[in-house]
Amino acid sequence: MAFPKKVIIREVGPREGMQIEKTPVSTEDKIRLVDLLSECNFPVIEVTSFVSPKWVPQMADAELIAEGFKRNPGTEYQCIYLNAKGIERAQATGKFDLEGVLSIIASETFSKKNTNRSIEETFDEMDQRIAVLNEYRVPISSINVMTAFGCNYEGNVNPQHVIQLISRTMEKADVHGINPDRILLGDTVGWANPVSTEYLVGEVQNKWPDKTIVLHLHDTRGMGMANAFVGLKMGVTHFDSSVGGLGGCPFGGSQGAAGNIATEDLVHMCHELGIETGIDLEKLMEVTLVAEKILGRQLPGKVAKGGSLASYRQIPSR
């Protein structure tokens, strides 16, 4: 198996995890979590969302978080924004590495529930989004397809439908002279399995061999790490994950299920396969336990509780 020598892991727990968290979390604890994750040497951390507090009250303190966290020189700090106002708020903090995303949802029903727009309406508004990102000089680097493998409302998503959505988005970008270099495939509510992951990743690689594929995987039904392994086997080098397995999706109909794949579990697997991440796993495991104390409950990640094999190998043999 030709595993990559190195992978880039984007930690999304402070944003995606906290965004749907029902347990009240103080701004100070959110900042502490970001700073502790920074000490683990992540290449990318997604910190917060500049969205309406009316719709996402957990993100009402985005500016305060931005003001409070400390930047690690070796880490990119990203955030989410949906419109010009969100970009203005994010830029005003001076703390973030802004990147533009053209996002589409493969499930019609999920799209309407999540964004209040149909797939066609999303495409109709894409020109406006590109114009806003260009106006604020935010480089458009990625095409994101969420529910790329399926959703609880419509079942499995046809891989060729996903390919068509990516092609249409590429065409939109090309009209504006933009050439995004990444394609993110999101298993938003945990419908992927190793076979469907291998097939869709292969189709995207065949169609756009020059693009970097990002896998955003959820562990809703326990398939997340198996799907990540398949991605690694196929040479995927970019993954999203969340400390302790924080996160999930409030619109998927799987309330209470596990969220994103746990970062420490992914890092552990990579290291066991000889794949470099640059992340300090021992520190990350400690951060996971801190996150559990902040939230007052156990998180679904396993390695922080079971320990890394590297730590056991350091125990002198008798």
SULTAZI-V135803 format. One line per field, one symbol per residue. ss: DSSP state (H for helix, E for strand, C for the rest). burial: b if it has 24 or more other C-alpha atoms within 12 Angstrom, else e. A space follows every 10 residues. Layout:
ss->???
burial->???
This chain:
ss->CCCCCECEEE ECHHHHHHHC CCCCCCHHHH HHHHHHHHCC CCCEEEEEEE CCCCCCHHHC CHHHHHHHCC CCCCCEEEEE ECCHHHHHHH HHHCCCCCCE EEEEECCHHH HHHHHCCCHH HHHHHHHHHH HHHHHCCCCE EEEEEECCCE ECCCEECCHH HHHHHHHHHH HHHHHCCCCC CEEEEECCCC CCCHHHHHHH HHHHHHHCCC CEEEEECECC CCCHHHHHHH HHHCCCCEEE EEHHHCCCCC CCCCCCCCCE CEHHHHHHHH HHCCCECCCC HHHHHHHHHH HHHHHCCCCC CCHHHHCCHH HHHCCCCC
burial->eebbebbbbb bbbbbbbbbb beeebebebb bbbbbbbbbb bbbbbbbbbb beeeeeebbb bbbbbbeebb beeebbbbbb bbbbebbbbb beeebbbbbb bbbbbbbbbb beebeeeebe ebbeebbebb bbbeebebbb bbbbbbbbbb bbeeebbebe bbbebbbbbb ebbeeeebbb bbbbbbbbbb bbbbebbbbb bbbbbeeeee bbbbbbbbbb bbbbbbbbbb bbbbbbbbbb bbbbbbbbbb bbeeeebbbb bbbbbbbbbb beeebbbbbb bbbbbbbbbb bbebbeeebb bbbbeeebee eeeeeeee
